[in-house]
Amino acid sequence: MDVSFSEADRQFQTEVRTWLETAWPQSMREKQRRSALERLSKADRVAWQKRLAERGWAARNWPAEYGGARFSAMQNYIFELECARVGAPGVIPFGITMVAPVIMKFGTPEQKQKYLPDILATNVWWCQGYSEPGSGSDLASLKTRAEDRGDHYVVNGVKTWTTLAQYADWIFCLVRTSQEAKTQLGISFLLIDMKSPGIEVRPIITLDQPKPGYQEINMVYFTDVVVPKENLVGEQGKGWTCAKYLLEFERGNAYSPALKGAMQHLDGIARATPDGRGGVIADDPAFKTRFDQIQVELLAMEYTELRILGALSAGQNVGPESSILKTRGTELQQAVTELAMAIAGAYMAPLDESTPADDDNFQAIGPAAHNGVAQDYFNTRKVSIYAGSNEIQRNIMSKLVLGL
């Protein structure tokens, strides 16, 4: 097992680090640090992804023929590590890392020509239409129907937990085109223009709402929505194959770069936060024990990630390791937000426009360092559920590793 960086890897790391110094401006770094009171806007996200596209690094895993960077597994890891170091966000995944690979794999030449260039340039914002009320982890039970009308479909149903659908130009959807005894059959993969008559987006306001007017997830309703037949990806009734292929990309994350950056940030905050007894939080024995435990668990996961990257670089396939990483990575994401809550204490209470600027209960360290902690904690409860809940991941591991 080789988990070390080669000389070429280190040169690439220097290249990325140098580019990020100017490409991810200080103004955006400050905006990121202000956390939940000032989330990155759609314009911020689009501008960043366009900057990545100009550099040729937006689609890191795409083949060169479609304009991709063709990063190696190790280069991709290094890129994420350096972005986490400066707080630069990843790309919005729904277009570049989710629907695009499906179009490349199953789409027609016309679909590839129509959709891929705009996805790469972030000219189009996508969202995902998978989950429904009553159909989440048991996705095959979905009920949104697409009735075949010859040259088009008529779609009726509802999708839920649809992230950032209020911004989306297009949605990729799993819909039922026929009733089969086996529920995975009869499902098709459709691309739907969000401007189509009959689509309604309603916000879901969650506990992590940082200020009035902000929301991340939505309900999307389809009422007699007409979708041209050319928007079908792959064969009719074979959408489950597309869905499984897409989930490989949704789960294929390296968690340790962002978590290492978060832990470094928390370490600095803990060293600056009074413990109320004349010291700082970082020196509290109970806190230090928990902090060190998470660091050890994170290091163990990082070495697992590097082992997998080494195997991928050597041309080997990985099996249940993706489920292992998804489970441990999301659990550690939640653990880090719990650690942040322990540091913040009373400061974790959200600040908004109603908080007096001269409120003595919120000194400089409070608003700058701690606001948004509670929102991040609430938001991160979802990570062990989406892309296949951790309970399902454990079932996969028990089957593939233990043969149970």
N, C-alpha and C positions, 0 to 999 in steps of 0.2 A: 504494500500500500504506500503510495506516494502522495502526501498531503502538503508538500512544500511548493512555494512559488518558484518557477524557473526564472532564469535571467530575462527571458522574453516576457514573462508575466510581470516582472518588476518594471521593465521598461514601459509596458502597457499601463501599469498602475501610475507611473509618473506622468504619462501622456494624459490620462484621464484627470488626474489631480490638477495638472496645469490648466487644462481646458476649463474645468469647473470653476477655477478662481475668477474667471471673467464671465463665463456662460451663466452661472447661477449668481445673480447680483446680490449685493449686500442688502438691498431693500427687500428682496424676497426672503432672505435669511431672517431678517428682523420680523417680517410678517409671520413666518413660520413660528418664531419664538413666542409671538403673542398668542399663539394657540387658538383656543376656541372662540375668543372674541373677534378674531379676524381670520377666518378660514381663507385659503386660497380660492379665488373666484374662478369661474369658467374661463374668463379671459386670461388669468394667470396661467392656468393649466394648459390652455391651447398655445399660448406664447412659448411656454417651456417645451412642449412637445414639438412645436415647429422649429425651435432652436436645435433640438435633438435631431430632427429630420434633416436640417441643413448640414449638420455635422456628419450625417449618415449613421447615427446611433439610435434612432427612434425604434426601429424594428430589429432588435439585436439578434433574434433567433430566426428571422426570415431568410430564405435563400437569396443569394445575390441576384438572381434573375428577376425578383420582384422588388429589388431595392434594399434588401436586408443587409445588415452588417456582418452576418454569419459569425458572430462571436463564438468562441469555444465555450465550453461549460465553465472553465476557469476564468476566462475573460468576463463572462457575464457576472460571475460571483464578485470579481474585483470591481467591476463597474458599480454594482449595488453597494459594495463596501464603501467606495469613495463617495457616492451620492449620500449615503447615510451619514458620513462624516461631516458633510456640510449642510445636511438637512434638505437636500434637493429631493423632490418627490419622484416616485416612479410614474410611469405613464398610466393614464386611465386605461384599464386593461380590456374593456369590452370590445374595442375595435382591434387594436394592434395585436394583443396576445390571446384573444378568445375567438371572435368570429372570423378574423382573417385566416388563421390556420385551417379552419373548417372550409372556407371558400377555396383555399389553395388545394386542399385534399379532395373535396367532393364537388366543387363548383365547376360550371361550364367555362370554356374560354371567354365567353361574353361576360359572365359574372365576374371573372377575375379582372378583366379589362375595365369593367364599369366601377367596381367597388374598391379594389386594392390600392390604386393610386391615391384616392381621396382619404382612405384610412391612413396610409403612410404619412400623408401631409397634414393630417388632423383637420381636414376640411369638413369632415362629417363626424358627429358625435353619436356613438352607439350606446344602447342599453340592452340588458338581457331579460328576456321573458321566459323564465323557466317555472319558478315556484308559483303556486296558486293557493288560495284558501283551502286547506285540507290536503294539499299535495306539495310537500316540501321534500323531506328525505325520501318519501315514497313517491318520487317524481313520476313514475310510470302510471300513477293513478290520475294524472291530469285530465281535465274535462273541457278545456277550451277547444272548440270545434272549428274546423275549416271545411266547409261544404264545397265539394267539387262542382262547379257550374260550367265545366267545359274549358273555356279559356281563362278562367279566374276562379279564385276561392272566395267564399264569404265567411268571415271569421266572427265568431261570437264567444265571449267568455271574459275572464278576468285573470290578470297576473298580479302578484303581490311581492312586496319587498324589493321593488324594482329600483335599483340604485341610480340616482341622478337622472331619472326619466324625464324630469321637467326640463332638462337641457337637450335631450336626445333628438336627433334628426331621424334616426332609424332604430328599430328594435329587431333583434333576432329572437324568434319564438319557436317553442315546441308546441305543436297543435295536434289534435286528434283528427285524422282524416278517415278513419274507419274503426269499427268496434271489432276487436279480436278477443279470443279466449285468453291469450297471453297478452297482458296489458302493455308490454314493451312493443308489441307489434301495432301497426296502425297509427303510429306517431310520425309526423313529418316536421321538417325544419324549414321555416319560412322567414324571409326577410321582409319587413313591413315598414313602409314609410310612415313616420309618426304624424305627418300632416294629413294623413288619409281621413276623410270624413268618417265619423263614428268612433274615433279614439278619444277617450277622456282620461286625463292624468289627475289624480287626487293625492295630495300629500298625506303622509303618515308622520305625525309629529311624535317624536320619541323623547325619552328622558334625557338624552344627550343634546337636546336642542340648545345651542349656546346663546342664542338671542332671538327675539321675535323675527319671523320671516325666513329663518334658515331651516331647511330640512334636507335629509339625505335620501330617504326612501319614499316610495310611492305605491299606490294602487293604480293599475292601468286597466281600463275597461274597453272592451271591443264590442261594438254593436253594429252588426251588418257591415263590417269593414271589408271592402273589396280589395283583394290582393291578386295581382297578375300571376299567371302560372309561371312566368319566367323568374319569379322570386323564390321558387322552390329550389332548395339546395339538396343535391343528391336525389335519390329516388323517393317517390311518394310511398309513405309507410315505412321508410328506413331511417327516419329521423333519430331513432334511439342510437344508431351507430354514430351519427354526427355528434349527439349529445355526449356519449362516452368519450369520443375523441377530444371534444372540447374540454371536458373535465380534467383530462391529463394536463392541459395547459393551465387550468385554473388552480390545480393543486401543486403545480410544479414550481413552488417558490422556495428560495433560500431565505430562511427567517433570520439567521444569525447576524447579517450585516446591520439591518435596521435595529435589532434588539441590542447589539453591542453599542450602537450610537445612543440608544435610549438610556442604557445603563451608565454610560459615561456622563450623559446629561444629568441623570438623577444623582450621581455621585457628587457632582459639583453643587447641585441644589442642596443636598443633604449636608454638605460641609458649610453652607451659608445659612441654614435655617436653624434658629434657636430652638432648643428643646424645652425651654421654660424653667430650666434648673441651672442656668449659667453656662451651659455648654451648647453643643450643636447636635442635631439629629444623627449625624454620621458617627458620633462617638457612643451612642446608646448601644449597649451590648445586645439587646434583643433585635434592634434594627440591623446591627452589623452582622449578626448571625444569619438573618434572613437574606440580607444583601449578598453575603458570601455564598450562601447556598444556591441562590439563583445564578450567580456568576459561574459556579461549578457546573450546574446543569446546562447553562448556555454554552460553556466550553465543550462539554461532552457532545451537545447537539452540533456545534460547529464542526467538530472532528468527524461526526457522522456525515455531515454535508460535504466536507472536503473529501471524504472517502468515496462518496457517491460521485462527486465531480471527477475524481481520479479515474473511477471506473468508466464514466461516460467518455472522458478524454481518450481512454484506451479502447473505445469502441464497444464496451460491454453494455448489456442491457441491465436495468435495475427493475426489481419486482416490487415486493411489499414495502421497500424503503420509502416510497413516496407517501404511503399511509403512516409510516412511523414519523416522518418529518412533519406531516400535516398535524398529527396528534400532539407531538411534543412542542412544535413551533407555536401552535395556537394556545396551548396551556401556558407556555412561557410568556406569550404576549399578554395574557390575562394576569399572570403573576407580576409582570413589570408594572402594570397599571395599579395593581394592589399595593405594590411597593411605593408608587408615587402617592397614593392615598395616605399611606402611613407617614410620609414626609410632610405632606401638605397640611394635615390636620384641619383646623378650622378654615384655613385658606382655600380649601377645595370648594367651598361654597361659591357658586358662579357669581361673577361680577357682571353687571350690566349698566345701562345708562342711569339707573336709579341710585347707584352707589355714589355717595358724595366724594368728590375728589380729595377732600381733606379728612376723610374718615380715619381716625387714629388706629382703628382695628386692622387697617390694611396698609402696612408700611410698604416701602418700595419693593421689598422681596416678595410680597404677597401677590399683587396684581401681575407683576412681570413673570414670576416663576411658577405660580401655583394655579392661577385661574385656568379653567379648562380641564383640570385633573379629573373631576367627577364626570364630566362629559366623556372623556376618553375611557374612563372605567366602564361606564354604561355601554358605550359603543362597542367596546372590545368583547362584551359578553357574546356577541354574535359569531365570533371567529371560529369557535369550536362547533358551530352548527352548519355554516354554509360550506359548499363544495363537498358535501357528504359529511354528516355529523361525526364526531369523534367516536361515538358508539359504533357507527357503521364501519369506520376505519379499523376499529379493533376486531370487528367481525371479519374483515378482509384479512387482517394480519393472522388471526387464529386459523383461518382457512388455508392461507398460502404458506405460513411458516410452520404451524403445528399440525395441519391436516385435519382440523376439527370441523 
